[in-house]
Amino acid sequence: MDFFWFILIGLAAGWFAGRITKGGGFGLLGDLVIGLIGALLGGFLFSEMGVGPSGLAGALITATAGAILLLLLLNLIKKTVL
């Protein structure tokens, strides 16, 4: 059941990150995939800082922060390469 919630939170985080970065996203499907990867990244970074999410809202904030960071990094790479 935890895996199911992880998927849902990651998808929601990707959608939120795409809306927050306005125009910096990779389309709906790309943002959703980035949300899943960003959820892992956010969880890793927050745990390294000694901060853990508390509850559903905390998990969503953590995943969204990771997805935004990942989107910004990917956009930076995309602009540098192209």
N, C-alpha and C positions, 0 to 999 in steps of 0.2 A: 504494500500500500504506500510506503514511503517513496518508492520509485515513481508511482503514479502522480503523487503530489509534486515531486521534483520536476517531472515533465510539464505539468500544468503551470507551475510557478515559473519555470524557464521560458515557456511559451509566452506567458503574460509579460515577463520581464523584457523579452525581445520586442514585443509590441510596444510597451511603454518606452523602451530605449529608442526605438525608431521614431516615436512621436516627439520625444524630448530633443533628439538631435536634429529634427526637422530638415529633411533633405540630405542628411548624412547617412541615411540608411541604405539598405541593399534590397529594397522591395519587401513586401510582406513575408514571403517565404524565407528570404535571406535573413531578415530580422528575427524571425522565429528560431531559426537554426542558431544564429548568433546569441539569442537569448539563452538557449540551452547550454552553449559553451560558456557564455558569460556567467551563468549561474555557478558553474564549476569554478571559474576564475574568481568570482566574487567570494564564494565560500572559502577558497584557498587563501585569498588575500586577507580577508577578515579574520580567519583563524590564525594566520601568521602574526597579525597585529594583536591577537589575544581577545578579539571581540567576536562573539558568536551571536547569530540571529536568535531572537526570542519570538516564537510563535509564527503564525502565517505572515503577518505584516513584516516582521523582521526578515524572514526568508525572502519575501518579495523585494524588500528594499536592498538586501544584499545581492540578490540575483540581478536586479535592475542596475545597480552600481557597477557590477561586473560586466554586464552587457553594454552599458554606456562606455566604459573604459575600452572594451574590445572594439566597439564601433569606431571610437575615436582613433585607436591605433590602426585599425584597418583602413580608415579614410586617409590617415597620414601616409601609410604605405602606398595606398592607391595613388595619391597625388604625387608622391615622390617617384614612383615607377613610371607613371604615365606622364 
